[in-house]
Amino acid sequence: MSIRSLRTPRLLRASLPWLVLGLGLAAATSPAWRPLAFGVSPSLDALLALRCAPAG
């Protein structure tokens, strides 16, 4: 085995928590950036409003 082949699993194991943290952060903040990413231009009130289904 070469040193390079041993380095890849170690690098993957070290970067996996950061990858999970980044994906969680992107998912948690998606209500704020999703309208901007897909071309909708909401007002400031719409950005600050909580987007929840009305209680029925």
Sequence and secondary structure as in RCSB ss.txt:
>XXXX:A:sequence
MSIRSLRTPRLLRASLPWLVLGLGLAAATSPAWRPLAFGVSPSLDALLALRCAPAG
>XXXX:A:secstr
  HHHHHHHHHHHHHHHHHHHHHHHHHHTHHHHHHHHTT    HHHHHS       
